[in-house]
Amino acid sequence: MKNKNLLRDFYMRPTLRVARELLGKYIVRRIGKKEIAGKIIETEAYIGPKDKASHAYGGKITPRNWVEYLEGGHLYIYLVYGMYWQLNIVTEKAGKPE
């Protein structure tokens, strides 16, 4: 698969804009000579400590959500209901968990 990697600057922009522009992009993982990819077909945006749906709600840093406080471009991956893996992509500057 030929692709263009998104640079850190892409993720340092406003969260709602990044969420819209991620639609149709691919997440690609290379393991040895094999490559697996998944197309992003749905996004949601969580706007930090004031968003009740965000794991960063209230501004508390925990062992689970600390990644959300890093700079944009980091992945926050966790298990939901003990059955489903969810992948979140951090946006904007460090210390602003979006």
Gaussian input, Z-matrix of N, CA and C with variables (Angstrom, degrees):
# hf/3-21g

backbone

0 1
 N
 C     1     B1
 C     2     B2     1     A1
 N     3     B3     2     A2     1     D1
 C     4     B4     3     A3     2     D2
 C     5     B5     4     A4     3     D3
 N     6     B6     5     A5     4     D4
 C     7     B7     6     A6     5     D5
 C     8     B8     7     A7     6     D6
 N     9     B9     8     A8     7     D7
 C    10    B10     9     A9     8     D8
 C    11    B11    10    A10     9     D9
 N    12    B12    11    A11    10    D10
 C    13    B13    12    A12    11    D11
 C    14    B14    13    A13    12    D12
 N    15    B15    14    A14    13    D13
 C    16    B16    15    A15    14    D14
 C    17    B17    16    A16    15    D15
 N    18    B18    17    A17    16    D16
 C    19    B19    18    A18    17    D17
 C    20    B20    19    A19    18    D18
 N    21    B21    20    A20    19    D19
 C    22    B22    21    A21    20    D20
 C    23    B23    22    A22    21    D21
 N    24    B24    23    A23    22    D22
 C    25    B25    24    A24    23    D23
 C    26    B26    25    A25    24    D24
 N    27    B27    26    A26    25    D25
 C    28    B28    27    A27    26    D26
 C    29    B29    28    A28    27    D27
 N    30    B30    29    A29    28    D28
 C    31    B31    30    A30    29    D29
 C    32    B32    31    A31    30    D30
 N    33    B33    32    A32    31    D31
 C    34    B34    33    A33    32    D32
 C    35    B35    34    A34    33    D33
 N    36    B36    35    A35    34    D34
 C    37    B37    36    A36    35    D35
 C    38    B38    37    A37    36    D36
 N    39    B39    38    A38    37    D37
 C    40    B40    39    A39    38    D38
 C    41    B41    40    A40    39    D39
 N    42    B42    41    A41    40    D40
 C    43    B43    42    A42    41    D41
 C    44    B44    43    A43    42    D42
 N    45    B45    44    A44    43    D43
 C    46    B46    45    A45    44    D44
 C    47    B47    46    A46    45    D45
 N    48    B48    47    A47    46    D46
 C    49    B49    48    A48    47    D47
 C    50    B50    49    A49    48    D48
 N    51    B51    50    A50    49    D49
 C    52    B52    51    A51    50    D50
 C    53    B53    52    A52    51    D51
 N    54    B54    53    A53    52    D52
 C    55    B55    54    A54    53    D53
 C    56    B56    55    A55    54    D54
 N    57    B57    56    A56    55    D55
 C    58    B58    57    A57    56    D56
 C    59    B59    58    A58    57    D57
 N    60    B60    59    A59    58    D58
 C    61    B61    60    A60    59    D59
 C    62    B62    61    A61    60    D60
 N    63    B63    62    A62    61    D61
 C    64    B64    63    A63    62    D62
 C    65    B65    64    A64    63    D63
 N    66    B66    65    A65    64    D64
 C    67    B67    66    A66    65    D65
 C    68    B68    67    A67    66    D66
 N    69    B69    68    A68    67    D67
 C    70    B70    69    A69    68    D68
 C    71    B71    70    A70    69    D69
 N    72    B72    71    A71    70    D70
 C    73    B73    72    A72    71    D71
 C    74    B74    73    A73    72    D72
 N    75    B75    74    A74    73    D73
 C    76    B76    75    A75    74    D74
 C    77    B77    76    A76    75    D75
 N    78    B78    77    A77    76    D76
 C    79    B79    78    A78    77    D77
 C    80    B80    79    A79    78    D78
 N    81    B81    80    A80    79    D79
 C    82    B82    81    A81    80    D80
 C    83    B83    82    A82    81    D81
 N    84    B84    83    A83    82    D82
 C    85    B85    84    A84    83    D83
 C    86    B86    85    A85    84    D84
 N    87    B87    86    A86    85    D85
 C    88    B88    87    A87    86    D86
 C    89    B89    88    A88    87    D87
 N    90    B90    89    A89    88    D88
 C    91    B91    90    A90    89    D89
 C    92    B92    91    A91    90    D90
 N    93    B93    92    A92    91    D91
 C    94    B94    93    A93    92    D92
 C    95    B95    94    A94    93    D93
 N    96    B96    95    A95    94    D94
 C    97    B97    96    A96    95    D95
 C    98    B98    97    A97    96    D96
 N    99    B99    98    A98    97    D97
 C   100   B100    99    A99    98    D98
 C   101   B101   100   A100    99    D99
 N   102   B102   101   A101   100   D100
 C   103   B103   102   A102   101   D101
 C   104   B104   103   A103   102   D102
 N   105   B105   104   A104   103   D103
 C   106   B106   105   A105   104   D104
 C   107   B107   106   A106   105   D105
 N   108   B108   107   A107   106   D106
 C   109   B109   108   A108   107   D107
 C   110   B110   109   A109   108   D108
 N   111   B111   110   A110   109   D109
 C   112   B112   111   A111   110   D110
 C   113   B113   112   A112   111   D111
 N   114   B114   113   A113   112   D112
 C   115   B115   114   A114   113   D113
 C   116   B116   115   A115   114   D114
 N   117   B117   116   A116   115   D115
 C   118   B118   117   A117   116   D116
 C   119   B119   118   A118   117   D117
 N   120   B120   119   A119   118   D118
 C   121   B121   120   A120   119   D119
 C   122   B122   121   A121   120   D120
 N   123   B123   122   A122   121   D121
 C   124   B124   123   A123   122   D122
 C   125   B125   124   A124   123   D123
 N   126   B126   125   A125   124   D124
 C   127   B127   126   A126   125   D125
 C   128   B128   127   A127   126   D126
 N   129   B129   128   A128   127   D127
 C   130   B130   129   A129   128   D128
 C   131   B131   130   A130   129   D129
 N   132   B132   131   A131   130   D130
 C   133   B133   132   A132   131   D131
 C   134   B134   133   A133   132   D132
 N   135   B135   134   A134   133   D133
 C   136   B136   135   A135   134   D134
 C   137   B137   136   A136   135   D135
 N   138   B138   137   A137   136   D136
 C   139   B139   138   A138   137   D137
 C   140   B140   139   A139   138   D138
 N   141   B141   140   A140   139   D139
 C   142   B142   141   A141   140   D140
 C   143   B143   142   A142   141   D141
 N   144   B144   143   A143   142   D142
 C   145   B145   144   A144   143   D143
 C   146   B146   145   A145   144   D144
 N   147   B147   146   A146   145   D145
 C   148   B148   147   A147   146   D146
 C   149   B149   148   A148   147   D147
 N   150   B150   149   A149   148   D148
 C   151   B151   150   A150   149   D149
 C   152   B152   151   A151   150   D150
 N   153   B153   152   A152   151   D151
 C   154   B154   153   A153   152   D152
 C   155   B155   154   A154   153   D153
 N   156   B156   155   A155   154   D154
 C   157   B157   156   A156   155   D155
 C   158   B158   157   A157   156   D156
 N   159   B159   158   A158   157   D157
 C   160   B160   159   A159   158   D158
 C   161   B161   160   A160   159   D159
 N   162   B162   161   A161   160   D160
 C   163   B163   162   A162   161   D161
 C   164   B164   163   A163   162   D162
 N   165   B165   164   A164   163   D163
 C   166   B166   165   A165   164   D164
 C   167   B167   166   A166   165   D165
 N   168   B168   167   A167   166   D166
 C   169   B169   168   A168   167   D167
 C   170   B170   169   A169   168   D168
 N   171   B171   170   A170   169   D169
 C   172   B172   171   A171   170   D170
 C   173   B173   172   A172   171   D171
 N   174   B174   173   A173   172   D172
 C   175   B175   174   A174   173   D173
 C   176   B176   175   A175   174   D174
 N   177   B177   176   A176   175   D175
 C   178   B178   177   A177   176   D176
 C   179   B179   178   A178   177   D177
 N   180   B180   179   A179   178   D178
 C   181   B181   180   A180   179   D179
 C   182   B182   181   A181   180   D180
 N   183   B183   182   A182   181   D181
 C   184   B184   183   A183   182   D182
 C   185   B185   184   A184   183   D183
 N   186   B186   185   A185   184   D184
 C   187   B187   186   A186   185   D185
 C   188   B188   187   A187   186   D186
 N   189   B189   188   A188   187   D187
 C   190   B190   189   A189   188   D188
 C   191   B191   190   A190   189   D189
 N   192   B192   191   A191   190   D190
 C   193   B193   192   A192   191   D191
 C   194   B194   193   A193   192   D192
 N   195   B195   194   A194   193   D193
 C   196   B196   195   A195   194   D194
 C   197   B197   196   A196   195   D195
 N   198   B198   197   A197   196   D196
 C   199   B199   198   A198   197   D197
 C   200   B200   199   A199   198   D198
 N   201   B201   200   A200   199   D199
 C   202   B202   201   A201   200   D200
 C   203   B203   202   A202   201   D201
 N   204   B204   203   A203   202   D202
 C   205   B205   204   A204   203   D203
 C   206   B206   205   A205   204   D204
 N   207   B207   206   A206   205   D205
 C   208   B208   207   A207   206   D206
 C   209   B209   208   A208   207   D207
 N   210   B210   209   A209   208   D208
 C   211   B211   210   A210   209   D209
 C   212   B212   211   A211   210   D210
 N   213   B213   212   A212   211   D211
 C   214   B214   213   A213   212   D212
 C   215   B215   214   A214   213   D213
 N   216   B216   215   A215   214   D214
 C   217   B217   216   A216   215   D215
 C   218   B218   217   A217   216   D216
 N   219   B219   218   A218   217   D217
 C   220   B220   219   A219   218   D218
 C   221   B221   220   A220   219   D219
 N   222   B222   221   A221   220   D220
 C   223   B223   222   A222   221   D221
 C   224   B224   223   A223   222   D222
 N   225   B225   224   A224   223   D223
 C   226   B226   225   A225   224   D224
 C   227   B227   226   A226   225   D225
 N   228   B228   227   A227   226   D226
 C   229   B229   228   A228   227   D227
 C   230   B230   229   A229   228   D228
 N   231   B231   230   A230   229   D229
 C   232   B232   231   A231   230   D230
 C   233   B233   232   A232   231   D231
 N   234   B234   233   A233   232   D232
 C   235   B235   234   A234   233   D233
 C   236   B236   235   A235   234   D234
 N   237   B237   236   A236   235   D235
 C   238   B238   237   A237   236   D236
 C   239   B239   238   A238   237   D237
 N   240   B240   239   A239   238   D238
 C   241   B241   240   A240   239   D239
 C   242   B242   241   A241   240   D240
 N   243   B243   242   A242   241   D241
 C   244   B244   243   A243   242   D242
 C   245   B245   244   A244   243   D243
 N   246   B246   245   A245   244   D244
 C   247   B247   246   A246   245   D245
 C   248   B248   247   A247   246   D246
 N   249   B249   248   A248   247   D247
 C   250   B250   249   A249   248   D248
 C   251   B251   250   A250   249   D249
 N   252   B252   251   A251   250   D250
 C   253   B253   252   A252   251   D251
 C   254   B254   253   A253   252   D252
 N   255   B255   254   A254   253   D253
 C   256   B256   255   A255   254   D254
 C   257   B257   256   A256   255   D255
 N   258   B258   257   A257   256   D256
 C   259   B259   258   A258   257   D257
 C   260   B260   259   A259   258   D258
 N   261   B261   260   A260   259   D259
 C   262   B262   261   A261   260   D260
 C   263   B263   262   A262   261   D261
 N   264   B264   263   A263   262   D262
 C   265   B265   264   A264   263   D263
 C   266   B266   265   A265   264   D264
 N   267   B267   266   A266   265   D265
 C   268   B268   267   A267   266   D266
 C   269   B269   268   A268   267   D267
 N   270   B270   269   A269   268   D268
 C   271   B271   270   A270   269   D269
 C   272   B272   271   A271   270   D270
 N   273   B273   272   A272   271   D271
 C   274   B274   273   A273   272   D272
 C   275   B275   274   A274   273   D273
 N   276   B276   275   A275   274   D274
 C   277   B277   276   A276   275   D275
 C   278   B278   277   A277   276   D276
 N   279   B279   278   A278   277   D277
 C   280   B280   279   A279   278   D278
 C   281   B281   280   A280   279   D279
 N   282   B282   281   A281   280   D280
 C   283   B283   282   A282   281   D281
 C   284   B284   283   A283   282   D282
 N   285   B285   284   A284   283   D283
 C   286   B286   285   A285   284   D284
 C   287   B287   286   A286   285   D285
 N   288   B288   287   A287   286   D286
 C   289   B289   288   A288   287   D287
 C   290   B290   289   A289   288   D288
 N   291   B291   290   A290   289   D289
 C   292   B292   291   A291   290   D290
 C   293   B293   292   A292   291   D291

   B1=1.4554
   B2=1.5261
   B3=1.2903
   B4=1.4650
   B5=1.5149
   B6=1.3200
   B7=1.4566
   B8=1.5194
   B9=1.2765
   B10=1.4528
   B11=1.5249
   B12=1.3192
   B13=1.4571
   B14=1.5192
   B15=1.3145
   B16=1.4594
   B17=1.5239
   B18=1.2994
   B19=1.4624
   B20=1.5208
   B21=1.3140
   B22=1.4656
   B23=1.5310
   B24=1.3275
   B25=1.4701
   B26=1.5312
   B27=1.3234
   B28=1.4659
   B29=1.5255
   B30=1.3303
   B31=1.4629
   B32=1.5281
   B33=1.3058
   B34=1.4646
   B35=1.5308
   B36=1.2973
   B37=1.4623
   B38=1.5308
   B39=1.3252
   B40=1.4642
   B41=1.5345
   B42=1.3048
   B43=1.4559
   B44=1.5257
   B45=1.3114
   B46=1.4729
   B47=1.5223
   B48=1.3132
   B49=1.4698
   B50=1.5300
   B51=1.3322
   B52=1.4688
   B53=1.5286
   B54=1.3282
   B55=1.4711
   B56=1.5281
   B57=1.3172
   B58=1.4764
   B59=1.5251
   B60=1.3367
   B61=1.4648
   B62=1.5257
   B63=1.3275
   B64=1.4618
   B65=1.5287
   B66=1.3192
   B67=1.4677
   B68=1.5295
   B69=1.3264
   B70=1.4617
   B71=1.5210
   B72=1.3271
   B73=1.4663
   B74=1.5316
   B75=1.3197
   B76=1.4557
   B77=1.5192
   B78=1.3250
   B79=1.4585
   B80=1.5189
   B81=1.3213
   B82=1.4623
   B83=1.5193
   B84=1.3269
   B85=1.4642
   B86=1.5129
   B87=1.3204
   B88=1.4629
   B89=1.5225
   B90=1.3303
   B91=1.4567
   B92=1.5182
   B93=1.3270
   B94=1.4553
   B95=1.5145
   B96=1.3380
   B97=1.4632
   B98=1.5273
   B99=1.3150
   B100=1.4621
   B101=1.5197
   B102=1.3233
   B103=1.4558
   B104=1.5283
   B105=1.3193
   B106=1.4576
   B107=1.5247
   B108=1.3209
   B109=1.4636
   B110=1.5181
   B111=1.3084
   B112=1.4582
   B113=1.5153
   B114=1.3163
   B115=1.4603
   B116=1.5296
   B117=1.3184
   B118=1.4622
   B119=1.5253
   B120=1.3319
   B121=1.4663
   B122=1.5290
   B123=1.3123
   B124=1.4609
   B125=1.5207
   B126=1.3072
   B127=1.4638
   B128=1.5216
   B129=1.3168
   B130=1.4559
   B131=1.5146
   B132=1.3060
   B133=1.4681
   B134=1.5225
   B135=1.3203
   B136=1.4640
   B137=1.5207
   B138=1.3140
   B139=1.4602
   B140=1.5296
   B141=1.3183
   B142=1.4501
   B143=1.5137
   B144=1.3327
   B145=1.4637
   B146=1.5285
   B147=1.3161
   B148=1.4670
   B149=1.5310
   B150=1.3288
   B151=1.4647
   B152=1.5294
   B153=1.3218
   B154=1.4686
   B155=1.5270
   B156=1.3186
   B157=1.4645
   B158=1.5302
   B159=1.3204
   B160=1.4677
   B161=1.5249
   B162=1.3282
   B163=1.4669
   B164=1.5228
   B165=1.3154
   B166=1.4685
   B167=1.5337
   B168=1.3356
   B169=1.4659
   B170=1.5297
   B171=1.3013
   B172=1.4572
   B173=1.5177
   B174=1.3307
   B175=1.4588
   B176=1.5176
   B177=1.3229
   B178=1.4662
   B179=1.5304
   B180=1.3374
   B181=1.4659
   B182=1.5268
   B183=1.3293
   B184=1.4648
   B185=1.5309
   B186=1.3426
   B187=1.4684
   B188=1.5295
   B189=1.3107
   B190=1.4675
   B191=1.5264
   B192=1.3244
   B193=1.4658
   B194=1.5236
   B195=1.3105
   B196=1.4654
   B197=1.5274
   B198=1.3290
   B199=1.4676
   B200=1.5282
   B201=1.3265
   B202=1.4668
   B203=1.5261
   B204=1.3084
   B205=1.4659
   B206=1.5322
   B207=1.3301
   B208=1.4617
   B209=1.5263
   B210=1.3359
   B211=1.4662
   B212=1.5244
   B213=1.3157
   B214=1.4515
   B215=1.5178
   B216=1.3356
   B217=1.4568
   B218=1.5154
   B219=1.3243
   B220=1.4620
   B221=1.5283
   B222=1.3290
   B223=1.4580
   B224=1.5173
   B225=1.3124
   B226=1.4604
   B227=1.5229
   B228=1.3315
   B229=1.4578
   B230=1.5237
   B231=1.3260
   B232=1.4609
   B233=1.5265
   B234=1.3214
   B235=1.4540
   B236=1.5315
   B237=1.3228
   B238=1.4595
   B239=1.5309
   B240=1.3114
   B241=1.4686
   B242=1.5274
   B243=1.3195
   B244=1.4564
   B245=1.5190
   B246=1.3529
   B247=1.4652
   B248=1.5180
   B249=1.3275
   B250=1.4612
   B251=1.5195
   B252=1.3040
   B253=1.4610
   B254=1.5195
   B255=1.3034
   B256=1.4637
   B257=1.5172
   B258=1.3169
   B259=1.4571
   B260=1.5226
   B261=1.3160
   B262=1.4641
   B263=1.5185
   B264=1.3073
   B265=1.4598
   B266=1.5202
   B267=1.3129
   B268=1.4633
   B269=1.5275
   B270=1.3314
   B271=1.4636
   B272=1.5265
   B273=1.2993
   B274=1.4639
   B275=1.5337
   B276=1.3279
   B277=1.4667
   B278=1.5282
   B279=1.3256
   B280=1.4581
   B281=1.5242
   B282=1.3305
   B283=1.4505
   B284=1.5153
   B285=1.3379
   B286=1.4698
   B287=1.5259
   B288=1.3260
   B289=1.4688
   B290=1.5220
   B291=1.3319
   B292=1.4638
   B293=1.5110
   A1=108.46
   A2=116.42
   A3=120.18
   A4=107.54
   A5=115.05
   A6=117.85
   A7=110.90
   A8=114.49
   A9=121.33
   A10=106.60
   A11=115.55
   A12=119.40
   A13=110.72
   A14=115.42
   A15=120.04
   A16=108.27
   A17=116.22
   A18=121.11
   A19=110.31
   A20=116.29
   A21=122.56
   A22=111.49
   A23=117.67
   A24=120.89
   A25=112.49
   A26=117.15
   A27=120.65
   A28=110.37
   A29=116.66
   A30=122.46
   A31=113.66
   A32=117.32
   A33=121.48
   A34=111.70
   A35=117.59
   A36=123.04
   A37=110.49
   A38=117.87
   A39=120.83
   A40=112.51
   A41=115.75
   A42=123.47
   A43=113.60
   A44=117.68
   A45=119.97
   A46=111.79
   A47=116.91
   A48=120.69
   A49=110.45
   A50=116.45
   A51=120.27
   A52=109.72
   A53=117.19
   A54=120.76
   A55=110.98
   A56=117.39
   A57=120.90
   A58=111.24
   A59=116.07
   A60=119.82
   A61=113.58
   A62=118.18
   A63=120.64
   A64=112.12
   A65=116.91
   A66=120.12
   A67=110.43
   A68=115.10
   A69=120.42
   A70=114.32
   A71=117.21
   A72=120.77
   A73=108.85
   A74=116.05
   A75=122.12
   A76=110.48
   A77=115.12
   A78=121.14
   A79=104.98
   A80=116.43
   A81=121.71
   A82=109.39
   A83=115.72
   A84=121.94
   A85=107.66
   A86=115.53
   A87=120.78
   A88=108.44
   A89=115.22
   A90=121.77
   A91=105.68
   A92=115.89
   A93=119.60
   A94=109.64
   A95=116.14
   A96=120.02
   A97=112.19
   A98=116.62
   A99=120.10
   A100=110.70
   A101=113.85
   A102=120.54
   A103=108.40
   A104=115.95
   A105=120.43
   A106=107.52
   A107=116.12
   A108=119.58
   A109=110.18
   A110=114.68
   A111=121.61
   A112=109.32
   A113=115.94
   A114=121.40
   A115=109.52
   A116=116.24
   A117=121.55
   A118=107.52
   A119=115.78
   A120=120.57
   A121=112.31
   A122=116.73
   A123=120.70
   A124=108.62
   A125=116.75
   A126=120.83
   A127=109.26
   A128=115.01
   A129=123.54
   A130=105.59
   A131=117.08
   A132=120.66
   A133=108.91
   A134=115.39
   A135=121.92
   A136=107.29
   A137=116.10
   A138=120.66
   A139=110.54
   A140=115.49
   A141=123.81
   A142=119.06
   A143=115.11
   A144=122.78
   A145=115.73
   A146=118.61
   A147=120.63
   A148=112.53
   A149=116.92
   A150=122.63
   A151=108.87
   A152=117.00
   A153=120.94
   A154=113.36
   A155=118.40
   A156=121.69
   A157=112.21
   A158=117.41
   A159=122.31
   A160=111.06
   A161=116.03
   A162=119.67
   A163=111.44
   A164=117.31
   A165=122.00
   A166=111.63
   A167=117.04
   A168=120.55
   A169=110.28
   A170=115.39
   A171=121.51
   A172=113.64
   A173=117.22
   A174=120.96
   A175=115.79
   A176=117.43
   A177=120.43
   A178=110.57
   A179=116.05
   A180=121.78
   A181=107.76
   A182=115.96
   A183=121.76
   A184=109.70
   A185=117.37
   A186=119.27
   A187=112.29
   A188=117.46
   A189=121.01
   A190=112.34
   A191=118.52
   A192=120.39
   A193=115.61
   A194=119.42
   A195=121.51
   A196=112.90
   A197=117.25
   A198=120.94
   A199=110.98
   A200=117.28
   A201=120.78
   A202=112.56
   A203=116.77
   A204=121.27
   A205=112.53
   A206=117.20
   A207=121.20
   A208=109.36
   A209=116.12
   A210=119.07
   A211=110.82
   A212=114.87
   A213=121.55
   A214=113.64
   A215=115.14
   A216=121.53
   A217=113.71
   A218=117.79
   A219=120.59
   A220=110.08
   A221=115.89
   A222=121.41
   A223=110.10
   A224=115.34
   A225=123.98
   A226=105.43
   A227=116.68
   A228=122.03
   A229=108.49
   A230=116.34
   A231=119.13
   A232=110.20
   A233=114.71
   A234=122.80
   A235=109.49
   A236=116.73
   A237=122.86
   A238=108.88
   A239=116.86
   A240=123.22
   A241=112.88
   A242=117.14
   A243=120.78
   A244=113.82
   A245=117.18
   A246=120.08
   A247=115.01
   A248=118.17
   A249=121.46
   A250=110.97
   A251=115.72
   A252=119.97
   A253=109.17
   A254=115.70
   A255=121.33
   A256=108.80
   A257=115.44
   A258=122.14
   A259=108.58
   A260=115.96
   A261=121.63
   A262=108.07
   A263=116.71
   A264=122.06
   A265=107.80
   A266=115.84
   A267=121.70
   A268=109.16
   A269=115.94
   A270=121.27
   A271=109.91
   A272=114.61
   A273=125.10
   A274=112.28
   A275=115.99
   A276=121.26
   A277=112.14
   A278=115.79
   A279=121.99
   A280=109.25
   A281=115.47
   A282=120.79
   A283=113.57
   A284=117.09
   A285=122.40
   A286=106.60
   A287=118.11
   A288=121.53
   A289=114.37
   A290=115.85
   A291=121.48
   A292=109.34
   D1=121.97
   D2=175.50
   D3=-88.70
   D4=132.16
   D5=-178.99
   D6=-148.65
   D7=169.25
   D8=176.37
   D9=-113.63
   D10=117.64
   D11=179.39
   D12=-68.14
   D13=139.21
   D14=175.57
   D15=-81.13
   D16=133.15
   D17=-179.47
   D18=-85.87
   D19=163.91
   D20=-178.32
   D21=-52.08
   D22=-38.67
   D23=-178.68
   D24=-56.71
   D25=-32.10
   D26=178.66
   D27=-56.50
   D28=-41.80
   D29=-175.26
   D30=-84.53
   D31=-9.59
   D32=-177.64
   D33=-87.81
   D34=6.14
   D35=-177.86
   D36=-93.78
   D37=175.48
   D38=179.92
   D39=-54.65
   D40=136.97
   D41=-173.94
   D42=-55.10
   D43=-47.21
   D44=-177.96
   D45=-63.09
   D46=-36.04
   D47=178.30
   D48=-68.10
   D49=-45.28
   D50=179.22
   D51=-60.61
   D52=-44.37
   D53=-179.63
   D54=-57.34
   D55=-44.13
   D56=179.09
   D57=-64.62
   D58=-43.17
   D59=-174.38
   D60=-78.63
   D61=-11.33
   D62=174.85
   D63=-76.28
   D64=-22.51
   D65=179.98
   D66=-57.79
   D67=129.77
   D68=179.80
   D69=88.82
   D70=-11.09
   D71=177.10
   D72=-78.66
   D73=166.22
   D74=179.21
   D75=-116.74
   D76=142.98
   D77=168.51
   D78=-100.21
   D79=124.69
   D80=-174.53
   D81=-121.05
   D82=136.63
   D83=177.46
   D84=-127.45
   D85=127.71
   D86=176.18
   D87=-104.75
   D88=129.87
   D89=176.32
   D90=-127.27
   D91=105.52
   D92=-173.55
   D93=63.26
   D94=-124.47
   D95=179.04
   D96=-95.42
   D97=-1.41
   D98=-179.66
   D99=-94.62
   D100=151.13
   D101=-179.40
   D102=-133.02
   D103=131.68
   D104=174.34
   D105=-120.70
   D106=148.72
   D107=-177.11
   D108=-146.00
   D109=150.60
   D110=174.81
   D111=-135.83
   D112=136.29
   D113=-179.42
   D114=-86.37
   D115=136.00
   D116=177.23
   D117=-81.03
   D118=115.21
   D119=-177.71
   D120=-115.45
   D121=-6.31
   D122=179.82
   D123=-149.78
   D124=139.59
   D125=174.11
   D126=-135.03
   D127=155.78
   D128=171.31
   D129=-133.08
   D130=155.16
   D131=178.90
   D132=-123.63
   D133=127.25
   D134=177.18
   D135=-110.82
   D136=124.09
   D137=-172.40
   D138=-103.08
   D139=67.63
   D140=168.62
   D141=58.49
   D142=-153.73
   D143=-170.97
   D144=-59.93
   D145=-18.89
   D146=-179.67
   D147=-93.06
   D148=-6.19
   D149=-177.94
   D150=-93.53
   D151=110.95
   D152=-176.16
   D153=-63.04
   D154=-18.86
   D155=178.15
   D156=-85.74
   D157=-8.76
   D158=-177.10
   D159=-86.49
   D160=142.96
   D161=173.79
   D162=-68.09
   D163=-12.82
   D164=177.48
   D165=-92.84
   D166=5.48
   D167=-178.30
   D168=-53.95
   D169=131.94
   D170=-179.85
   D171=87.29
   D172=-8.20
   D173=176.20
   D174=80.34
   D175=11.67
   D176=-178.65
   D177=-86.33
   D178=128.16
   D179=176.37
   D180=-91.39
   D181=129.89
   D182=-178.92
   D183=-127.49
   D184=169.46
   D185=175.81
   D186=-60.37
   D187=-22.75
   D188=179.98
   D189=-83.48
   D190=-41.42
   D191=-169.34
   D192=-104.58
   D193=3.38
   D194=-173.38
   D195=-55.06
   D196=-29.98
   D197=-179.30
   D198=-61.33
   D199=-31.74
   D200=-179.62
   D201=-62.16
   D202=-18.58
   D203=-177.99
   D204=-91.77
   D205=0.15
   D206=176.94
   D207=-82.69
   D208=173.90
   D209=179.15
   D210=-71.22
   D211=160.91
   D212=-178.54
   D213=-52.89
   D214=146.55
   D215=178.32
   D216=106.43
   D217=-14.40
   D218=177.19
   D219=-80.21
   D220=153.26
   D221=178.01
   D222=-103.11
   D223=137.85
   D224=176.58
   D225=-117.21
   D226=108.02
   D227=-174.06
   D228=-118.21
   D229=132.97
   D230=-178.80
   D231=-152.96
   D232=162.94
   D233=-178.66
   D234=-91.90
   D235=131.82
   D236=-179.97
   D237=-108.91
   D238=130.34
   D239=178.49
   D240=54.68
   D241=22.07
   D242=179.62
   D243=68.62
   D244=11.68
   D245=-174.79
   D246=-132.03
   D247=-31.28
   D248=-170.87
   D249=-122.87
   D250=137.03
   D251=174.87
   D252=-90.66
   D253=134.99
   D254=177.50
   D255=-119.55
   D256=139.44
   D257=-179.87
   D258=-117.06
   D259=123.14
   D260=174.85
   D261=-113.23
   D262=145.15
   D263=177.00
   D264=-110.86
   D265=122.65
   D266=-178.86
   D267=-73.37
   D268=140.90
   D269=177.96
   D270=-126.54
   D271=166.21
   D272=174.77
   D273=67.00
   D274=-168.68
   D275=-171.33
   D276=-76.56
   D277=158.64
   D278=177.59
   D279=-59.19
   D280=143.99
   D281=179.94
   D282=88.15
   D283=-7.44
   D284=178.65
   D285=-116.79
   D286=89.45
   D287=-170.38
   D288=-72.30
   D289=89.43
   D290=177.78
   D291=-131.13

